[in-house]
Amino acid sequence: MSNLDYQRTILAVQNDTLDAIAHRVYASRSTDILPKLIESNPDYSPVALLPHRAVIVLPDDNATAAAPSIKLWD
């Protein structure tokens, strides 16, 4: 399946912003992803607060999300 066939999306909650979504989804990488998120959602880039339940396209960040690991033994 190519990237054209599949796009990750998220629904905005009440009083949501693109930078809040970037922080929620991408955490520490949010400042790097925010320009791509704005570019992926041109209809919402000039809007301060997103409409409730607006469909936001999440850009591919090309980074593997690693789950935090706990080392039990040395």
GROMACS elastic network, one bead per residue, 0.5 to 0.9 nm:
[ bonds ]
;  ai    aj funct       b0    kb
    1     4     6  0.80865   500
    1     5     6  0.62353   500
    1     6     6  0.73970   500
    2     5     6  0.54383   500
    2     6     6  0.68937   500
    3     6     6  0.53287   500
    3     7     6  0.67783   500
    3    60     6  0.87012   500
    4     7     6  0.72433   500
    7    57     6  0.67821   500
    7    58     6  0.71583   500
    7    59     6  0.78383   500
    7    60     6  0.83238   500
    8    56     6  0.85242   500
    8    57     6  0.60321   500
    8    58     6  0.53407   500
    8    59     6  0.73942   500
    8    60     6  0.80785   500
    9    55     6  0.63942   500
    9    56     6  0.53653   500
    9    58     6  0.53654   500
    9    59     6  0.87302   500
   10    21     6  0.86069   500
   10    53     6  0.86076   500
   10    54     6  0.81465   500
   10    55     6  0.58413   500
   10    56     6  0.52441   500
   10    57     6  0.66587   500
   10    58     6  0.71415   500
   11    52     6  0.78747   500
   11    54     6  0.54288   500
   11    56     6  0.60594   500
   11    57     6  0.89687   500
   12    15     6  0.81628   500
   12    16     6  0.58262   500
   12    17     6  0.78605   500
   12    18     6  0.87513   500
   12    21     6  0.78056   500
   12    50     6  0.67284   500
   12    51     6  0.70922   500
   12    52     6  0.57090   500
   12    54     6  0.51326   500
   12    55     6  0.65478   500
   12    56     6  0.68777   500
   13    16     6  0.54223   500
   13    17     6  0.88437   500
   13    50     6  0.80367   500
   13    51     6  0.78808   500
   13    52     6  0.52561   500
   13    53     6  0.57789   500
   13    54     6  0.78812   500
   14    49     6  0.83404   500
   14    50     6  0.75512   500
   14    51     6  0.69952   500
   14    53     6  0.74874   500
   15    48     6  0.89379   500
   15    49     6  0.54615   500
   15    50     6  0.63824   500
   15    51     6  0.74669   500
   15    52     6  0.71897   500
   16    19     6  0.85310   500
   16    20     6  0.65125   500
   16    21     6  0.71947   500
   16    48     6  0.85586   500
   16    49     6  0.56957   500
   16    50     6  0.54849   500
   16    51     6  0.77605   500
   16    52     6  0.76653   500
   17    20     6  0.51575   500
   17    21     6  0.63119   500
   17    22     6  0.86495   500
   17    47     6  0.82146   500
   17    48     6  0.63445   500
   17    49     6  0.52369   500
   17    50     6  0.56808   500
   18    21     6  0.50932   500
   18    22     6  0.61341   500
   18    23     6  0.86554   500
   18    34     6  0.74292   500
   18    37     6  0.72349   500
   18    38     6  0.71603   500
   18    44     6  0.81334   500
   18    45     6  0.78028   500
   18    47     6  0.89605   500
   18    48     6  0.82222   500
   18    49     6  0.82240   500
   18    50     6  0.76566   500
   18    56     6  0.84800   500
   19    23     6  0.61855   500
   19    24     6  0.85930   500
   19    30     6  0.75464   500
   19    31     6  0.82842   500
   19    34     6  0.63577   500
   19    37     6  0.85667   500
   19    38     6  0.89089   500
   20    23     6  0.51156   500
   20    24     6  0.61396   500
   20    25     6  0.86133   500
   20    30     6  0.88715   500
   21    24     6  0.50138   500
   21    25     6  0.59916   500
   21    26     6  0.81174   500
   21    30     6  0.86290   500
   21    34     6  0.89927   500
   21    56     6  0.89357   500
   22    25     6  0.53733   500
   22    26     6  0.55201   500
   22    27     6  0.70421   500
   22    29     6  0.82115   500
   22    31     6  0.77615   500
   22    33     6  0.68329   500
   22    34     6  0.60266   500
   22    37     6  0.73834   500
   22    58     6  0.86644   500
   23    26     6  0.54939   500
   23    28     6  0.71919   500
   23    29     6  0.77740   500
   23    30     6  0.50317   500
   23    31     6  0.79976   500
   23    34     6  0.86684   500
   24    27     6  0.57388   500
   24    30     6  0.82040   500
   25    30     6  0.78215   500
   25    58     6  0.88190   500
   26    29     6  0.53857   500
   26    30     6  0.51332   500
   26    31     6  0.88788   500
   26    33     6  0.74822   500
   26    61     6  0.86447   500
   27    30     6  0.54919   500
   27    31     6  0.88147   500
   28    31     6  0.74850   500
   28    32     6  0.87406   500
   29    32     6  0.54853   500
   29    33     6  0.62681   500
   29    34     6  0.86987   500
   29    61     6  0.89244   500
   30    33     6  0.50171   500
   30    34     6  0.58151   500
   31    34     6  0.54340   500
   31    35     6  0.78584   500
   32    35     6  0.69506   500
   32    36     6  0.79350   500
   33    36     6  0.52990   500
   33    37     6  0.61189   500
   33    38     6  0.87448   500
   33    59     6  0.77721   500
   33    60     6  0.89869   500
   33    61     6  0.69363   500
   34    38     6  0.61666   500
   34    39     6  0.85411   500
   35    38     6  0.51455   500
   35    39     6  0.61445   500
   35    40     6  0.85912   500
   36    40     6  0.60419   500
   36    41     6  0.86594   500
   36    58     6  0.84969   500
   36    59     6  0.62468   500
   36    60     6  0.86753   500
   36    61     6  0.85706   500
   37    40     6  0.50606   500
   37    41     6  0.63444   500
   37    42     6  0.88866   500
   37    45     6  0.88130   500
   37    56     6  0.85083   500
   37    57     6  0.73825   500
   37    58     6  0.62053   500
   37    59     6  0.58625   500
   38    41     6  0.52125   500
   38    42     6  0.62013   500
   38    43     6  0.89273   500
   38    44     6  0.75295   500
   38    45     6  0.54255   500
   39    42     6  0.56906   500
   39    45     6  0.76849   500
   39    59     6  0.87312   500
   40    43     6  0.89769   500
   40    56     6  0.82552   500
   40    57     6  0.61375   500
   40    58     6  0.71118   500
   40    59     6  0.64198   500
   41    44     6  0.56606   500
   41    45     6  0.63591   500
   41    56     6  0.65839   500
   41    57     6  0.63468   500
   41    58     6  0.85049   500
   42    45     6  0.52000   500
   42    46     6  0.79233   500
   43    46     6  0.74369   500
   43    47     6  0.81333   500
   44    47     6  0.52229   500
   44    48     6  0.81831   500
   44    49     6  0.86991   500
   44    50     6  0.68651   500
   44    51     6  0.89311   500
   44    56     6  0.85426   500
   45    48     6  0.78585   500
   47    50     6  0.63746   500
   47    51     6  0.89700   500
   49    52     6  0.89123   500
   50    53     6  0.83313   500
   50    54     6  0.67137   500
   51    54     6  0.54359   500
   53    56     6  0.88568   500
   58    61     6  0.86596   500
   59    62     6  0.89718   500
   60    63     6  0.81254   500
   61    64     6  0.83730   500
   63    66     6  0.89222   500
   66    69     6  0.84864   500
   71    74     6  0.72871   500
